[in-house]
Amino acid sequence: MSIPQGWEAVIGLEIHVQLATESKLFTAASTQYGAGPNTHVDPVTLGMPGVLPVLNREAVELAMRLGLALGCEIDRKSRFARKHYFYPDLPKGYQISQFERPICSGGQLTIRVDGDERVVCLNRIHLEEDAGKLVHESSRDRSLVDYNRAGVSLVETVSEPEMRSSAEAVAYMRALHQIVVALGVSDGNMEEGNFRCDANVSVRPTGQAELGTRTELKNINSFRFVGRAIDYEIGRQIAHIESGGEVVQETRLWDDEAGVSRALRSKEEAHDYRYFPDPDLMEVEIDDAWYERVVASMPELPAARRERFIGLGLTDYDADVLTQTQARADYFEAVNGQVHDPKLVANWIQGELLGALNAEGKEIEDSPVGAEALGELLGLIGDKTVSSKMAKSCFAAMFSEGVSPAAWVKEHGGQITDTGAIEAQVREVIEANPGQVEQYLGGKEKLLGFFVGRVMQATRGKANPQMVNELVRRLLEERRT
Amino acid sequence: MADLPLGPQSPVSELRAALQSGTLSAESLTQRTLENIEGTDEDVGAWIRTSGEPALAAAVEVDARRSRGESLGPLAGIPVGVKDMICTRGVETTAASKMLAGFVPPYDATVVSRLRAAGAIPIGKLNQDEFAMGSSNENSAFGVVRNPWDTDRVPGGSSGGSAAAIAAGQVPLTLGTDTGGSIRQPASFCGVVGFKPTYGRVSRYGVVAFASSLDQVGPLAANVADAAELLEVLSGHDPLDSTSIPEAPLQLTTEVERPITGMRVGVPEEYFGEGLDPEVESIVRSAIAGLESQGAELVPVALPHTSYAVATYYVIATAEASSNLSRYDGVRYTHRTDRVEDLRSLYERSRAEGFGAEVKRRIILGTYALSSGYYDAYYLKAQRVRTLITRDFQRAFETCDVLAAPVAPTTAFALGARTADPLQMYLQDILTIPASLAGLPCGSVPCGLDSSGLPVGMQLIAPALEEATLVRASAAVERHCGFANRRPGGGDS
């Protein structure tokens, strides 16, 4: 959606990412998704009397990784604080979060919209525990609580209000998603709620320095929802102001089915969270040894990978496409590791593979042709067992029927590369078409293609096209003398 | 009581000797202890519930292990009473609140696990002020506790049941908790020994939280040696408590006999100021002189920020309490109102019905102190003053090894005498709160009786982690005052 002339939107995102830890942030209970209600709970999860939190070190490391990847300052002495509010999914009546001293401050994320790069500054990244889940049974007029998710470790990444369109917001969300997955910080599974977004949106007349009143959009948990919800909110706020109204600071909930957001609570109803440092937990002290160990364990980031791909000789465009998801980039590297021909591999992935996947609405993770099989096929092109054209037929069979390249070649025969055999065939075609030979020798060199075509036809496409080309030319030229 | 057979009123060393020699079985001791409680507690009210069945089963197990010649822990077969703030697996734990009525923890507090590992027999749950909020044990949902020295008087609080049970000879050892004086003041009122260890010395895991940065579990007993031995068992690092100090368990029993020659005993004049009962003052000062007579050197010290301690404490402790008690909301294991209309009424009515008046007062105070706009003026300011109070002690300990002072301004007061004025009640803790804010090891040792025949305790405060010094000085007070194992009625065991 384009923003009406004379208006500017200001967007900041708060993204909650579930960390890929096996146990919860402050207790050993499992974080596995999809278990029966209240089976991954223990006295700490349930906030029973007297039990105490013990910090999961791995969660701290994952948060550090994300902070390092985003150029944040890592606080060597961060603290946990209690954030108080009453809700049945919150067992202790407070959430353990970070407030005054988050583990990461500052930092930035580079996004790309329509080919242009932009840097979005971050405010902070902090660790916190998740809440449980309410299940409303309207038929029985009651609500049930499942505490499996309660206490699961999250990092919340808070951006500065620096985005100006829903497209930028979506690009930001995608870029962050790509990074957390690449780092192994999270599995990023959005259907399981492991990557959730809240958006702060305000509008102001272009050129106005001060920010407009913002609303907070809660729980927009897919890339598509984020774009739609933000566009709707920008439009709603502008329309409201233009008709003489004032935007009210409030929290709104996006309803994607209806395509509208609804007010959840106003500023006046907002909680006073009464933050204070959690006296049950010590400062999180990160000493030099720990810090250095995490720095040394950092995997390659998508941006660095993109640069490296360009260094292999790929175009910017190819590198963009291939690093759009970690799975694509991994696939490319796996194939190229066998074939050692980056350009050829890039062309095949973008042409045949992504084309076929797109046609079926599949992602590369679900590709019926694995990286090893594609590598094998491209290897057959390299050693001239098949021609490019044959390889495409073979690929189609691999994709739809799951045959292996070797089996396909066995069935269809390989490429004819025997000079004697091809020469015999070329001579036959030349003998059979004296008129065309005469025209060719008379200067109509375009007819070269006619002879090549006939030879390919006669060999049912299996003759090596390059060899056919060379032989047709040589044997015709021999006729001049 | 010298002619009484060995029983729950006896010192641990005598009980252990009898148990080891086979003249007494753990089962019969436990049985006798339970019967004694049954017979005497109507007048005292120290117990909320006994857990006879599991206690007897544990005692039988100890006897069986002993007969098989297995090695047993230091407290094998000794009955111990546990304050109801402390979670006991399979035994109802309520913190003396209606809010937790019926709550049976599926876990033991670490201190209870340590008791069991030492062979001790947890025998029941002791009365207290609700959620440990009070100084007279009149705030319990299960009725008041009476002082065995004068049953018209309070036993002190909040560990009133823990102190009264020892004074009544119902059990040789009890666990209490101390947040601002809740072990020391009832120990003083009931004429028993009570220690509050260094903050972090004993695990808080499984101890119902009142004020997390102050709460500590500690032992009560009829003599210093028994209290010291129980503290040894309780102490030591616990990975389940992030505020637990990574130190090995204490070794204290040898300290009891050690002389105090050359020990520098600091006397803080601020603790002998206005409001201190003259009789209490003279008894404590004479006990301090008793330390000097044993070779200690008396050193006057200053703790200039003492007068700010009560205000500081009531901001920090109530702030933390308001947070800690949020979990009691009517949703899971707590009391839930019958009158639920919506979520809000579920919360409001469950909490209104479940909490007593003093608990509500403190939740409101603490909520206010943490509110947006007041946080800096109250909570943050209080934390700064806390630092100043801690520094007072650090400076004082540059010139002395231990501090000696009264525990409470008065001896035990009459039931109902102070319930009308919460502030008067809060001032009960004026002399115990500073050491709590500083996290220091401290204790109360009986040092005499006033003219009404009520016990007076001396407070000893040691530098952080110096429990050994605390025990050594406490034993010296006990030697001088001759109060070990003394019980109402004049005799000792």
Interface residues (C-beta under 8 A of the other chain):
Chain A: P43 L46 G47 M48 P49 G50 V51 L52 P53 V54 L55 R82 H84 F86 P88 P91 K92 G93 Y94 V145 D272 R274 Y275 F276 P279 D280 L281 M282
Chain B: M85 I86 C87 T93 A95 L100 F103 P105 P106 Y107 A109 R204 Y205 G206 V207 V208 A209 A211 S212 S213 P239 L240 D241 S242 T243 A319 E320 S322 S323 L325 S326 R327 D329 V331 R332 Y333 L343 Y347 T367 L370 S371 S372 Y375 Y379
